[in-house]
Amino acid sequence: MERYINEIRQIVGDGEKLAYVRSFGCQLNISDGEKIKGMLKNAGYSFTDDENKADIIILNTCAVRENAEDRVFGIVGSMKKLKEIKPSLIIGISGCMTAQEHIAEKIKKSYPQVDFVVGTSALSSMPKLLLDCLNGQKFGADIAEYEDFSEEAEQVRESGFKASVPIMFGCNNFCTYCIVPYVRGRERSRRQEDIVSEVKNLVHNGYKEIMLLGQNVNSYGNDSGRKNAFPELLRELNNIEGDFIIRFMSSHPKDASKELIDTIFECDKVAKHLHLPLQSGSSDVLNRMNRRYTAEKYLETVDYIRSKDSQFSLTTDLIVGFPNESDEDFQATLDIIKRVKFDNIYSFIYSKRSGTKAAEMTDFTSDEVKGQRMRKLLEFQREISSENYRRFIGRKMRVLVDDVSKKRDGFVSGKSNEFIIVEFEGDKSLIGQFVDVEIIDSMNWAVSGRMI
């Protein structure tokens, strides 16, 4: 890969050509986009936020929902004019979309303005594909699945104090509504020593938040037969010297072991928050989703967490209107929300995804009913969040400031250890710092206070 990068630099110069990189979808995709930027930087490119000024455009795509793919195809179609204006413009498509063979073939046949496509597991082949384009090749593609994690790849990170660190790639769960195992491949874990080395370097360079990423971080190390590898990794990272916080996502309830929960409580640098996707409160729906846990098993995990701290912060994902979700199924979801009292939920109306088993299921539930259920769920959760957030009033919360407030002038905001949004009066110079805040008020989406 280094040889190709050096050859590209000889062609494009040093900082004279501009690159536009746009990533869609999840945080793993954002992390991949940072690696793409790192490769382009080493190859001599500078960056622009204006696609009209770019000499190369990379769209790093998402395939979770079909409308996400349609959106990208619309953007790619509009770039035909850019290519006509600047024939030397190079357009590349990467990410989960291109990991599907039929999509890569569709791009080749229907979008001649695209110069190359590269899959999620083949990012290390991008320099060769780009070099071939610069040397006159009309179209290149590599969507194979490789074991190479490109440990040596530099990343151009979007933040100077928050860093995402993938610890594994792929997924073995095959939930019936999800395309991810088909586009990101099977689970492959990075070596623990490589992860620890990367985090040490980030902390040394002043990063305050480390977000560990994986489709299911709880199953880290399973591909090598290592039991409790993820809790072991958390403990190893917790021992790194420095002032920083460790977060992770996403967790699968079937793998949320007592060892993992104990580790969260015992490690002072691991955030006291767990995002635990429920998806549905109905065991029947969970079975049809192939989630491999029941509602009762999920509640056992919650009960174990709450036995250690009754106010521990939990958030979740929910799908409303999975094929043939009955009124009773939906009520079961509301019942669990009422019992668990999540601090926040991320909810979606089920969207049919071609290539998944759920897409083949007949569905007799109307879109109107699904919409009504979603509105009821959101209203229900707003009431719970409003009640939940009052428990923080009078408490001191440690906050990593990450932005100015979008709602109030002269205020900044950030996330607490519990992953709660906290707003308080302060200057933007505080961004990137830990601050202690006394909480004096609460809303249904955040709390506010005064800096101590």
Beta strands, then each sheet from edge to edge (+ up, - down):
strand 1: 18-23
strand 2: 46-47
strand 3: 56-61
strand 4: 90-95
strand 5: 116-118
strand 6: 140-142
strand 7: 162-166
strand 8: 168-169
strand 9: 188-189
strand 10: 209-213
strand 11: 245-249
strand 12: 273-275
strand 13: 313-320
strand 14: 344-349
strand 15: 396-404
strand 16: 411-416
strand 17: 421-425
strand 18: 434-442
strand 19: 447-451
sheet 1: 2+ 1+ 3+ 4+ 5+ 6+
sheet 2: 7+ 10+ 11+
sheet 3: 8+ 9-
sheet 4: 12+ 13+ 14+
sheet 5: 15+ 16- 17+ 19+ 18- 15+
end
